């Protein structure tokens, strides 16, 4: 697998997911900065459960997309991708209409893992509806061990 091409502007970030789940869910990336990603998504009937409430997986799709894009934007030099290895969401509310927004921020940026938190809110009221946390495993080309590289760099710094 080749390293992911990092988009250079918001239009390219939005185009990145066009043919995948983010495009299907109409996730819109608003901004991508070194330490955070902002995104939003319009609540529509197809994103709701049969009980009429916003489906949990719709909220997760928005939050996981924002965290994933933050990880892509911050891949360590030499890494060629990532995968989500853990995620957790606490739901504290919902909405039936309008947009939901998300801000994803880093807690940890390492060579082996990234840990991010995201908060999902009702866009027009600012009411928080979910807290999301995920751990991303950084993928390296076959045969490249980031821990050995880090130890080597540390030794050269301490000599």
Backbone as JSON Lines, residues from 0, in Angstrom:
{"i":0,"aa":"X","n":[0.85,-1.18,0.0],"ca":[0.0,0.0,0.0],"c":[0.89,1.24,0.0]}
{"i":1,"aa":"X","n":[0.59,2.16,-0.87],"ca":[1.32,3.43,-0.9],"c":[0.76,4.36,0.15]}
{"i":2,"aa":"X","n":[1.57,5.32,0.54],"ca":[1.13,6.33,1.49],"c":[-0.07,7.09,0.91]}
{"i":3,"aa":"X","n":[-1.02,7.39,1.78],"ca":[-2.18,8.17,1.36],"c":[-1.73,9.56,0.94]}
{"i":4,"aa":"X","n":[-2.3,10.06,-0.15],"ca":[-2.03,11.44,-0.56],"c":[-2.83,12.35,0.36]}
{"i":5,"aa":"X","n":[-2.16,13.29,0.98],"ca":[-2.83,14.2,1.9],"c":[-3.43,15.36,1.09]}
{"i":6,"aa":"X","n":[-4.76,15.51,1.16],"ca":[-5.4,16.63,0.44],"c":[-4.83,17.97,0.9]}
{"i":7,"aa":"X","n":[-4.89,18.94,-0.02],"ca":[-4.31,20.25,0.26],"c":[-5.31,21.33,0.63]}
{"i":8,"aa":"X","n":[-6.61,21.06,0.41],"ca":[-7.62,22.07,0.73],"c":[-8.94,21.37,1.06]}
{"i":9,"aa":"X","n":[-9.91,22.13,1.54],"ca":[-11.19,21.56,1.97],"c":[-11.9,20.84,0.83]}
{"i":10,"aa":"X","n":[-11.83,21.38,-0.38],"ca":[-12.47,20.72,-1.52],"c":[-11.88,19.32,-1.74]}
{"i":11,"aa":"X","n":[-10.57,19.21,-1.63],"ca":[-9.93,17.9,-1.81],"c":[-10.28,16.95,-0.66]}
{"i":12,"aa":"X","n":[-10.4,17.47,0.56],"ca":[-10.8,16.62,1.69],"c":[-12.21,16.09,1.45]}
{"i":13,"aa":"X","n":[-13.1,16.93,0.97],"ca":[-14.47,16.48,0.7],"c":[-14.5,15.49,-0.46]}
{"i":14,"aa":"X","n":[-13.67,15.68,-1.46],"ca":[-13.6,14.76,-2.6],"c":[-13.04,13.4,-2.18]}
{"i":15,"aa":"X","n":[-12.19,13.38,-1.17],"ca":[-11.56,12.13,-0.71],"c":[-12.61,11.06,-0.35]}
{"i":16,"aa":"X","n":[-13.68,11.47,0.3],"ca":[-14.68,10.51,0.74],"c":[-15.89,10.38,-0.17]}
{"i":17,"aa":"X","n":[-15.89,11.08,-1.29],"ca":[-17.07,11.16,-2.16],"c":[-17.65,9.8,-2.52]}
{"i":18,"aa":"X","n":[-16.83,8.83,-2.88],"ca":[-17.31,7.52,-3.32],"c":[-17.35,6.48,-2.2]}
{"i":19,"aa":"X","n":[-17.19,6.93,-0.97],"ca":[-17.14,6.03,0.18],"c":[-18.22,6.42,1.2]}
{"i":20,"aa":"X","n":[-18.18,5.84,2.38],"ca":[-19.2,6.12,3.39],"c":[-19.37,7.61,3.68]}
{"i":21,"aa":"X","n":[-18.28,8.38,3.86],"ca":[-18.49,9.81,4.12],"c":[-19.31,10.5,3.03]}
{"i":22,"aa":"X","n":[-19.11,10.13,1.77],"ca":[-19.9,10.7,0.69],"c":[-21.34,10.23,0.73]}
{"i":23,"aa":"X","n":[-21.54,8.96,1.02],"ca":[-22.9,8.41,1.12],"c":[-23.69,9.1,2.23]}
{"i":24,"aa":"X","n":[-23.01,9.41,3.34],"ca":[-23.65,10.06,4.48],"c":[-23.67,11.58,4.34]}
{"i":25,"aa":"X","n":[-23.12,12.1,3.26],"ca":[-23.05,13.54,3.01],"c":[-22.3,14.28,4.12]}
{"i":26,"aa":"X","n":[-21.21,13.67,4.6],"ca":[-20.35,14.35,5.56],"c":[-19.63,15.48,4.82]}
{"i":27,"aa":"X","n":[-19.67,16.66,5.41],"ca":[-18.98,17.82,4.84],"c":[-17.84,18.22,5.77]}
{"i":28,"aa":"X","n":[-16.65,18.23,5.24],"ca":[-15.48,18.68,5.99],"c":[-15.43,20.2,5.9]}
{"i":29,"aa":"X","n":[-15.36,20.84,7.06],"ca":[-15.35,22.31,7.11],"c":[-13.95,22.87,7.21]}
{"i":30,"aa":"X","n":[-13.08,22.19,8.0],"ca":[-11.69,22.65,8.14],"c":[-10.83,21.49,8.62]}
{"i":31,"aa":"X","n":[-9.57,21.53,8.19],"ca":[-8.58,20.54,8.61],"c":[-7.34,21.31,9.02]}
{"i":32,"aa":"X","n":[-7.01,21.24,10.29],"ca":[-5.84,21.89,10.84],"c":[-4.92,20.83,11.44]}
{"i":33,"aa":"X","n":[-3.69,21.17,11.79],"ca":[-2.79,20.16,12.33],"c":[-3.32,19.44,13.58]}
{"i":34,"aa":"X","n":[-4.12,20.11,14.39],"ca":[-4.58,19.49,15.63],"c":[-6.07,19.23,15.71]}
{"i":35,"aa":"X","n":[-6.85,19.62,14.68],"ca":[-8.28,19.36,14.74],"c":[-8.91,19.35,13.36]}
{"i":36,"aa":"X","n":[-10.04,18.65,13.28],"ca":[-10.87,18.63,12.07],"c":[-12.29,18.99,12.47]}
{"i":37,"aa":"X","n":[-12.93,19.83,11.67],"ca":[-14.34,20.2,11.88],"c":[-15.15,19.68,10.7]}
{"i":38,"aa":"X","n":[-16.3,19.09,11.02],"ca":[-17.16,18.52,9.99],"c":[-18.62,18.67,10.39]}
{"i":39,"aa":"X","n":[-19.51,18.46,9.42],"ca":[-20.94,18.5,9.73],"c":[-21.68,17.57,8.78]}
{"i":40,"aa":"X","n":[-22.92,17.31,9.16],"ca":[-23.75,16.4,8.38],"c":[-25.21,16.77,8.6]}
{"i":41,"aa":"X","n":[-25.99,16.79,7.53],"ca":[-27.42,17.1,7.63],"c":[-28.17,15.85,8.08]}
{"i":42,"aa":"X","n":[-29.06,16.02,9.06],"ca":[-29.9,14.92,9.54],"c":[-31.03,14.73,8.53]}
{"i":43,"aa":"X","n":[-31.13,13.5,8.04],"ca":[-32.19,13.15,7.11],"c":[-32.85,11.85,7.57]}
{"i":44,"aa":"X","n":[-34.03,11.55,7.08],"ca":[-34.78,10.37,7.49],"c":[-33.95,9.1,7.32]}
{"i":45,"aa":"X","n":[-33.18,8.99,6.23],"ca":[-32.41,7.77,5.97],"c":[-31.29,7.56,7.0]}
{"i":46,"aa":"X","n":[-31.02,8.55,7.84],"ca":[-30.0,8.43,8.88],"c":[-30.61,8.1,10.23]}
{"i":47,"aa":"X","n":[-31.91,7.93,10.27],"ca":[-32.62,7.69,11.53],"c":[-32.99,6.22,11.67]}
{"i":48,"aa":"X","n":[-33.23,5.83,12.89],"ca":[-33.74,4.5,13.18],"c":[-35.25,4.5,12.97]}
{"i":49,"aa":"X","n":[-35.87,3.32,12.9],"ca":[-37.33,3.26,12.7],"c":[-38.14,3.98,13.78]}
{"i":50,"aa":"X","n":[-37.52,4.22,14.95],"ca":[-38.24,4.97,16.0],"c":[-38.23,6.47,15.75]}
{"i":51,"aa":"X","n":[-37.56,6.9,14.66],"ca":[-37.54,8.31,14.29],"c":[-36.36,9.08,14.82]}
{"i":52,"aa":"X","n":[-35.59,8.49,15.73],"ca":[-34.44,9.17,16.29],"c":[-33.2,8.95,15.41]}
{"i":53,"aa":"X","n":[-32.28,9.87,15.49],"ca":[-31.02,9.75,14.75],"c":[-30.33,8.45,15.15]}
{"i":54,"aa":"X","n":[-29.98,7.64,14.16],"ca":[-29.34,6.35,14.42],"c":[-27.93,6.57,14.98]}
{"i":55,"aa":"X","n":[-27.57,5.79,15.97],"ca":[-26.24,5.92,16.6],"c":[-25.12,5.81,15.58]}
{"i":56,"aa":"X","n":[-25.28,4.92,14.61],"ca":[-24.21,4.73,13.63],"c":[-24.02,5.97,12.75]}
{"i":57,"aa":"X","n":[-25.04,6.78,12.59],"ca":[-24.89,8.02,11.82],"c":[-23.99,9.0,12.55]}
{"i":58,"aa":"X","n":[-24.18,9.1,13.86],"ca":[-23.34,9.97,14.69],"c":[-21.9,9.46,14.66]}
{"i":59,"aa":"X","n":[-21.74,8.15,14.79],"ca":[-20.4,7.55,14.76],"c":[-19.73,7.77,13.42]}
{"i":60,"aa":"X","n":[-20.49,7.67,12.32],"ca":[-19.91,7.9,10.99],"c":[-19.3,9.3,10.89]}
{"i":61,"aa":"X","n":[-20.01,10.29,11.41],"ca":[-19.49,11.66,11.38],"c":[-18.23,11.78,12.22]}
{"i":62,"aa":"X","n":[-18.29,11.3,13.45],"ca":[-17.15,11.44,14.37],"c":[-15.94,10.64,13.89]}
{"i":63,"aa":"X","n":[-16.16,9.42,13.42],"ca":[-15.04,8.58,12.97],"c":[-14.41,9.15,11.71]}
{"i":64,"aa":"X","n":[-15.22,9.74,10.84],"ca":[-14.67,10.38,9.64],"c":[-13.77,11.55,10.03]}
{"i":65,"aa":"X","n":[-14.25,12.4,10.93],"ca":[-13.44,13.55,11.36],"c":[-12.13,13.09,12.0]}
{"i":66,"aa":"X","n":[-12.19,12.08,12.85],"ca":[-10.98,11.57,13.49],"c":[-10.05,10.92,12.47]}
{"i":67,"aa":"X","n":[-10.63,10.17,11.53],"ca":[-9.81,9.53,10.5],"c":[-9.09,10.55,9.63]}
{"i":68,"aa":"X","n":[-9.79,11.6,9.26],"ca":[-9.16,12.63,8.43],"c":[-8.07,13.37,9.21]}
{"i":69,"aa":"X","n":[-8.29,13.57,10.51],"ca":[-7.24,14.18,11.33],"c":[-6.0,13.29,11.35]}
{"i":70,"aa":"X","n":[-6.21,11.98,11.43],"ca":[-5.09,11.05,11.43],"c":[-4.36,11.08,10.09]}
{"i":71,"aa":"X","n":[-5.1,11.05,8.99],"ca":[-4.46,11.13,7.67],"c":[-3.59,12.38,7.6]}
{"i":72,"aa":"X","n":[-4.11,13.49,8.09],"ca":[-3.39,14.76,8.03],"c":[-2.14,14.78,8.9]}
{"i":73,"aa":"X","n":[-2.06,13.86,9.85],"ca":[-0.93,13.86,10.8],"c":[-0.13,12.56,10.79]}
{"i":74,"aa":"X","n":[-0.2,11.81,9.7],"ca":[0.59,10.58,9.65],"c":[2.08,10.9,9.8]}
{"i":75,"aa":"X","n":[2.78,10.11,10.62],"ca":[4.22,10.32,10.75],"c":[4.93,10.07,9.41]}
{"i":76,"aa":"X","n":[6.05,10.73,9.21],"ca":[6.83,10.54,7.98],"c":[7.17,9.06,7.82]}
{"i":77,"aa":"X","n":[6.91,8.54,6.64],"ca":[7.21,7.14,6.34],"c":[6.03,6.21,6.53]}
{"i":78,"aa":"X","n":[5.03,6.61,7.29],"ca":[3.83,5.77,7.48],"c":[3.04,5.79,6.18]}
{"i":79,"aa":"X","n":[2.28,4.7,5.95],"ca":[1.52,4.68,4.71],"c":[0.02,4.52,4.91]}
{"i":80,"aa":"X","n":[-0.45,4.66,6.14],"ca":[-1.88,4.58,6.39],"c":[-2.18,4.37,7.86]}
{"i":81,"aa":"X","n":[-3.44,4.0,8.13],"ca":[-3.88,3.78,9.5],"c":[-5.13,2.92,9.48]}
{"i":82,"aa":"X","n":[-5.5,2.41,10.63],"ca":[-6.78,1.74,10.8],"c":[-7.27,1.98,12.22]}
{"i":83,"aa":"X","n":[-8.59,2.06,12.37],"ca":[-9.17,2.24,13.7],"c":[-9.08,0.91,14.45]}
{"i":84,"aa":"X","n":[-8.53,0.94,15.66],"ca":[-8.45,-0.3,16.45],"c":[-9.38,-0.28,17.66]}
{"i":85,"aa":"X","n":[-9.88,0.89,18.01],"ca":[-10.84,0.96,19.11],"c":[-11.63,2.25,18.99]}
{"i":86,"aa":"X","n":[-12.91,2.16,19.32],"ca":[-13.71,3.38,19.42],"c":[-14.79,3.19,20.47]}
{"i":87,"aa":"X","n":[-15.19,4.31,21.04],"ca":[-16.22,4.31,22.08],"c":[-17.01,5.6,21.93]}
{"i":88,"aa":"X","n":[-18.32,5.48,22.1],"ca":[-19.18,6.66,22.02],"c":[-20.14,6.69,23.19]}
{"i":89,"aa":"X","n":[-20.25,7.85,23.83],"ca":[-21.26,8.08,24.85],"c":[-22.29,9.03,24.26]}
{"i":90,"aa":"X","n":[-23.53,8.56,24.19],"ca":[-24.62,9.36,23.65],"c":[-25.36,10.02,24.81]}
{"i":91,"aa":"X","n":[-25.54,11.34,24.7],"ca":[-26.24,12.05,25.78],"c":[-27.42,12.85,25.27]}
{"i":92,"aa":"X","n":[-27.73,12.71,23.98],"ca":[-28.86,13.41,23.41],"c":[-29.05,13.01,21.97]}
{"i":93,"aa":"X","n":[-29.97,13.64,21.31],"ca":[-30.22,13.39,19.89],"c":[-30.85,14.62,19.27]}
{"i":94,"aa":"X","n":[-31.1,14.53,18.0],"ca":[-31.85,15.56,17.29],"c":[-32.63,14.88,16.19]}
{"i":95,"aa":"X","n":[-33.67,15.52,15.74],"ca":[-34.52,14.96,14.7],"c":[-34.44,15.73,13.39]}
{"i":96,"aa":"X","n":[-33.73,16.87,13.42],"ca":[-33.66,17.7,12.22],"c":[-32.44,18.59,12.25]}
{"i":97,"aa":"X","n":[-32.18,19.23,11.13],"ca":[-31.06,20.17,11.04],"c":[-29.74,19.47,10.79]}
{"i":98,"aa":"X","n":[-28.66,20.13,11.19],"ca":[-27.32,19.59,11.02],"c":[-26.74,19.19,12.36]}
{"i":99,"aa":"X","n":[-25.84,18.21,12.31],"ca":[-24.99,17.93,13.47],"c":[-23.56,18.28,13.07]}
{"i":100,"aa":"X","n":[-22.81,18.77,14.04],"ca":[-21.43,19.18,13.77],"c":[-20.49,18.41,14.69]}
{"i":101,"aa":"X","n":[-19.25,18.37,14.28],"ca":[-18.26,17.59,15.03],"c":[-16.92,18.31,15.0]}
{"i":102,"aa":"X","n":[-16.24,18.27,16.14],"ca":[-14.85,18.73,16.21],"c":[-14.04,17.56,16.76]}
{"i":103,"aa":"X","n":[-13.04,17.13,16.0],"ca":[-12.15,16.05,16.41],"c":[-10.8,16.64,16.77]}
{"i":104,"aa":"X","n":[-10.27,16.23,17.94],"ca":[-8.98,16.75,18.43],"c":[-8.1,15.61,18.93]}
{"i":105,"aa":"X","n":[-6.81,15.82,18.8],"ca":[-5.84,14.83,19.25],"c":[-5.63,14.87,20.75]}
{"i":106,"aa":"X","n":[-5.5,13.68,21.32],"ca":[-5.01,13.52,22.69],"c":[-3.57,13.01,22.66]}
{"i":107,"aa":"X","n":[-3.24,12.27,21.59],"ca":[-1.92,11.65,21.46],"c":[-1.61,11.46,19.98]}
{"i":108,"aa":"X","n":[-0.4,11.88,19.57],"ca":[0.09,11.64,18.2],"c":[1.41,10.9,18.32]}
{"i":109,"aa":"X","n":[1.37,9.59,18.15],"ca":[2.6,8.8,18.25],"c":[2.97,8.16,16.93]}
{"i":110,"aa":"X","n":[4.03,7.38,16.96],"ca":[4.48,6.65,15.77],"c":[3.69,5.38,15.54]}
{"i":111,"aa":"X","n":[3.1,4.87,16.61],"ca":[2.37,3.6,16.53],"c":[0.86,3.81,16.65]}
{"i":112,"aa":"X","n":[0.46,4.78,17.46],"ca":[-0.97,5.05,17.63],"c":[-1.23,6.56,17.69]}
{"i":113,"aa":"X","n":[-2.46,6.9,17.34],"ca":[-3.02,8.23,17.57],"c":[-4.29,8.01,18.38]}
{"i":114,"aa":"X","n":[-4.55,8.89,19.33],"ca":[-5.79,8.85,20.11],"c":[-6.48,10.2,19.94]}
{"i":115,"aa":"X","n":[-7.77,10.15,19.61],"ca":[-8.52,11.37,19.35],"c":[-9.84,11.36,20.09]}
{"i":116,"aa":"X","n":[-10.29,12.55,20.45],"ca":[-11.63,12.76,21.0],"c":[-12.41,13.62,20.01]}
{"i":117,"aa":"X","n":[-13.7,13.35,19.93],"ca":[-14.58,14.17,19.1],"c":[-15.85,14.45,19.88]}
{"i":118,"aa":"X","n":[-16.37,15.64,19.7],"ca":[-17.63,16.02,20.3],"c":[-18.61,16.32,19.18]}
{"i":119,"aa":"X","n":[-19.8,15.71,19.25],"ca":[-20.83,15.92,18.24],"c":[-21.95,16.74,18.86]}
{"i":120,"aa":"X","n":[-22.35,17.8,18.15],"ca":[-23.36,18.73,18.67],"c":[-24.45,18.96,17.63]}
{"i":121,"aa":"X","n":[-25.59,19.41,18.12],"ca":[-26.63,19.93,17.23],"c":[-26.12,21.29,16.77]}
{"i":122,"aa":"X","n":[-25.99,21.46,15.47],"ca":[-25.33,22.66,14.95],"c":[-26.02,23.96,15.35]}
{"i":123,"aa":"X","n":[-27.33,24.03,15.27],"ca":[-27.99,25.32,15.5],"c":[-28.17,25.67,16.97]}
{"i":124,"aa":"X","n":[-28.07,24.68,17.88],"ca":[-28.25,24.99,19.31],"c":[-26.95,24.86,20.11]}
{"i":125,"aa":"X","n":[-25.98,24.11,19.57],"ca":[-24.75,23.86,20.31],"c":[-24.89,22.77,21.36]}
{"i":126,"aa":"X","n":[-26.04,22.12,21.43],"ca":[-26.27,21.05,22.41],"c":[-25.44,19.82,22.04]}
{"i":127,"aa":"X","n":[-24.64,19.34,22.98],"ca":[-23.83,18.15,22.76],"c":[-24.74,16.92,22.77]}
{"i":128,"aa":"X","n":[-24.55,16.05,21.76],"ca":[-25.32,14.81,21.71],"c":[-24.45,13.57,21.86]}
{"i":129,"aa":"X","n":[-23.11,13.7,21.68],"ca":[-22.24,12.53,21.83],"c":[-20.79,12.94,22.05]}
{"i":130,"aa":"X","n":[-20.13,12.11,22.83],"ca":[-18.68,12.18,22.99],"c":[-18.11,10.89,22.41]}
{"i":131,"aa":"X","n":[-17.07,11.02,21.6],"ca":[-16.49,9.9,20.86],"c":[-14.99,9.88,21.11]}
{"i":132,"aa":"X","n":[-14.43,8.69,21.3],"ca":[-12.97,8.55,21.42],"c":[-12.55,7.37,20.56]}
{"i":133,"aa":"X","n":[-11.43,7.53,19.86],"ca":[-10.92,6.41,19.07],"c":[-9.4,6.35,19.15]}
{"i":134,"aa":"X","n":[-8.91,5.13,18.91],"ca":[-7.48,4.87,18.81],"c":[-7.21,4.38,17.4]}
{"i":135,"aa":"X","n":[-6.26,5.02,16.74],"ca":[-5.87,4.65,15.39],"c":[-4.49,3.99,15.44]}
{"i":136,"aa":"X","n":[-4.35,2.86,14.76],"ca":[-3.04,2.21,14.63],"c":[-2.4,2.72,13.34]}
{"i":137,"aa":"X","n":[-1.2,3.23,13.45],"ca":[-0.47,3.73,12.29],"c":[0.15,2.54,11.55]}
{"i":138,"aa":"X","n":[-0.06,2.5,10.24],"ca":[0.45,1.41,9.4],"c":[1.74,1.84,8.72]}
{"i":139,"aa":"X","n":[2.7,0.92,8.72],"ca":[4.02,1.18,8.15],"c":[4.29,0.19,7.04]}
{"i":140,"aa":"X","n":[5.16,0.56,6.1],"ca":[5.52,-0.39,5.05],"c":[6.11,-1.67,5.66]}
{"i":141,"aa":"X","n":[5.88,-2.78,5.0],"ca":[6.38,-4.07,5.49],"c":[7.89,-3.99,5.73]}
{"i":142,"aa":"X","n":[8.31,-4.5,6.89],"ca":[9.72,-4.51,7.23],"c":[10.22,-3.25,7.92]}
{"i":143,"aa":"X","n":[9.39,-2.24,8.03],"ca":[9.81,-1.0,8.7],"c":[9.22,-0.99,10.1]}
{"i":144,"aa":"X","n":[10.06,-0.98,11.11],"ca":[9.61,-1.03,12.5],"c":[9.77,0.36,13.12]}
{"i":145,"aa":"X","n":[8.67,1.06,13.37],"ca":[8.78,2.43,13.9],"c":[9.38,2.47,15.3]}
{"i":146,"aa":"X","n":[9.22,1.4,16.09],"ca":[9.81,1.4,17.43],"c":[11.33,1.3,17.36]}
{"i":147,"aa":"X","n":[11.84,0.47,16.45],"ca":[13.3,0.39,16.28],"c":[13.85,1.73,15.8]}
{"i":148,"aa":"X","n":[13.14,2.36,14.88],"ca":[13.57,3.66,14.37],"c":[13.59,4.69,15.5]}
{"i":149,"aa":"X","n":[12.57,4.7,16.32],"ca":[12.5,5.65,17.43],"c":[13.63,5.41,18.43]}
{"i":150,"aa":"X","n":[13.91,4.15,18.74],"ca":[14.99,3.83,19.66],"c":[16.34,4.29,19.09]}
{"i":151,"aa":"X","n":[16.53,4.09,17.79],"ca":[17.76,4.5,17.15],"c":[17.91,6.02,17.2]}
{"i":152,"aa":"X","n":[16.84,6.74,16.92],"ca":[16.88,8.2,16.98],"c":[17.14,8.69,18.39]}
{"i":153,"aa":"X","n":[16.53,8.03,19.38],"ca":[16.73,8.4,20.77],"c":[18.19,8.21,21.17]}
{"i":154,"aa":"X","n":[18.76,7.04,20.77],"ca":[20.17,6.77,21.1],"c":[21.08,7.85,20.51]}
{"i":155,"aa":"X","n":[20.83,8.24,19.25],"ca":[21.69,9.24,18.62],"c":[21.54,10.61,19.28]}
{"i":156,"aa":"X","n":[20.37,10.91,19.81],"ca":[20.17,12.18,20.52],"c":[20.88,12.2,21.86]}
{"i":157,"aa":"X","n":[20.95,11.03,22.51],"ca":[21.53,10.98,23.84],"c":[23.04,10.79,23.83]}
{"i":158,"aa":"X","n":[23.62,10.56,22.67],"ca":[25.09,10.38,22.59],"c":[25.8,11.7,22.48]}
